[in-house]
Amino acid sequence: MKNVYDSLRLFKSKYPSTIAWRLKAHSKVIEKHLNPGEDVTYSFLAQKGYSSIDIFSTFAVVLTNKRILLAQKRVLFGYIFLAITPDMFNDLTVNAGIIWGKVLIDTVKERVILSNISKSAIDEIETNITEYMMEEKKKYVIKREDS
């Protein structure tokens, strides 16, 4: 299993203009919620929300072999954790601005907006999420036909 913190650090070193804080704290929340047999395949950092000036809502986003996980360790106490399973995933939208980009993950229940991501990282993130979801969605179609 790939260490969540190391993969987030690798992303941050590869794309230093991505605004992100407290990587170790956020990665601990993700690791707490990893299920047995769940392996990290890709991870990145972003601010959850549409505003480019909101720089204090860093989330760790991790793709595993079973779902997409988002986590934020709050400063004083508690944390926020969100899991998106392939059957809940609808669509992905990518916006690239002058400096930063945004990734919008549309699910059955909500739209998850991730912003302040390095513009150069947008293509890599889009490719990883899209390829992952296309493969996972195939498994759900097969399961439904078998039922």
N, C-alpha and C positions, 0 to 999 in steps of 0.2 A: 504494500500500500504506500502510495506517495504521501509524504508529509504535507499537510495543508499549509502550514506556515512557510515551509521551503518553497512550495510552488507559488504562493502569493509574493514572497520576496523576489523570486525569479521574474515574475510578471512586472513588479514594481521597478526592478533594475533594468528590465528591457524597455519599459515605457515610463520613464521617470516623470513625465509631465502629467501623468494621471494623479489626481488629487486623492490621497488616501492616508489615513492615520490609524494607529493602533492595530497593526496587522496581527501581532501575536494574540491579543485579546479576542479578536474576531475569529481567528483560526481555532482557538480553543472551543468556542461555541459550536463551530462546524464539527469538530472532532467528537464533541459530546453527543451529537445527533447522527453520526454515521452508524448505519446498521451493520450487523455482521454480513460479510460478503460484499460490502459496498466499497468500491475503490475509486479514488479520485482520478479523473482523466484529464481535466483542465480546470484552471481557476483564474479569476481576475478580480480586480478591485474597481469600485465605482461609488458614487454618491447616489443614494436612493432618493429620487425626486426629480422634478423637471428643471428646477431653477439652477442656473450656473453659479449663482452667488451663494448658494447653500453648500458650504464646504465642511460641515460638521456632521454629516450623516453617512459616513463611510460604511459600506457593506462589503463583505467578502462574498463572492459568488463562485460556487464550485459545481462543476459538472461531475457527477459520479456515473457509474455504469447503470444506475437505476433512476436517477432524478436530478433536478437542479436544486441546489441549496443556497439560500441567502441568509447571512447572519450579521448581526451587529451587537457588540457588547456595549451596553450603555456605560457612561462614565461613572456614575455613582453606584447603581445596583441594577441587576436584571439584564435582560438581553431581548433581542427580537430575532426570531427565526422563522423562515418561510421555506417551504418545500414545494416544488412544482413537479408533478409527475407527468410523464409523457401524454397520458390520456387527458390531462387538463390543459395542455399546451395548444394554442390556436395558431399564433403567428408571431413573426419577429420583424421589427422595423428598426432600421439603422439610420441615424442622422449624423452627418459629419459637418462640423462648423469650421471656423478658421483655426482654432487651437484645439478644442475638445469635440468629442462626439457623444451621442446618446444612443442607448440601446433600449428599445421598448419591447418587452415580452408580453404578449397578449395571451391571457389565459381565459378559461371559461368564466371565472369569477371576477377577475380584476386585470388591470394593466400595470405591470411593474416597469417603472421608468428608472433607468440607470444612467447617470450623467457624469460629467467631468472626467471622461475617459480620454486618454491620449488619442488624438485623431489617427495616428499611425497604428493603433491597436484595434481599431474598429473592424477592419477586414478579417483579422485573425479571430476575433470574438464571434463575428457573424458566421464564419466558416465552421468553427467548432460547435456552436449551438445548432446550426442548421443541419450539419452532418449527423450530429448526435440524435436530434429529434427525428430525422427521417428514418434512421435505423431503428430507433425505439418504437416509433409509430407502426412500423411493419410488424413488430411483435404483437402489438395490441390488435391489429386487424386479424392476424392469424388466430389469436386466442378467441376472438368474437366469432369467427367462422366455425371454430371447433365446438363451440358451446351449443 
